[in-house]
Amino acid sequence: MTKLLTFIIIIFFFACKEKPNQTLLVNNQTIKEKETQNNKIYKSCEEAIIDIVKSSNALALKNFKNAQVRINNLTSEKISIELYVSNDISENPAEKKVSENSVGWLEFFPLTKKLQDITNDTENPELLKYDITILKKMIFLNCVVWLR
């Protein structure tokens, strides 16, 4: 009986334990941060890349709450990513006219797993941090070509 009670108490303590922290990648070094997308299941590699960008500290995402992500160019060495906002510029409410404006440009290098912001200076890009656990999920999606 005592063994059973001890076993139940141990299980209780492990069940109440705080969720493990996830790892962010910054300059190829890791930083601990709370999990944000632990249980998400990705349907495509593009969706995972979009979430990598959304989990980043890109300035355009902070400045524009409605910023959207679009993969502009994709190769096995580099993925070019556009951050943009859509605005309705129509003068007539019955006729919707949408204008898209770029607010940022990013590059993701699958081989080195670097995400960088090239919006302000392509020669001196800003290295961004992001949720690196998404990369592990991409391997299960057969995005291995990107993540060799």
Number of C-alpha atoms within 10 A of each C-alpha: 6 7 8 9 10 11 11 11 12 11 12 11 10 9 10 8 9 8 9 10 12 17 19 23 20 17 13 12 9 15 15 12 12 13 15 12 13 11 7 10 13 16 10 12 19 15 15 20 21 16 17 19 26 17 19 20 15 23 14 20 20 11 10 13 9 14 19 19 22 15 17 13 11 14 11 13 14 18 19 18 24 20 24 20 17 13 12 12 13 12 9 8 9 7 10 11 12 11 11 12 13 15 17 20 22 24 25 21 17 20 13 12 19 18 28 24 22 18 20 11 9 13 7 11 15 17 19 22 24 24 26 19 17 21 20 11 17 22 15 11 15 12 18 14 12 20 17 12
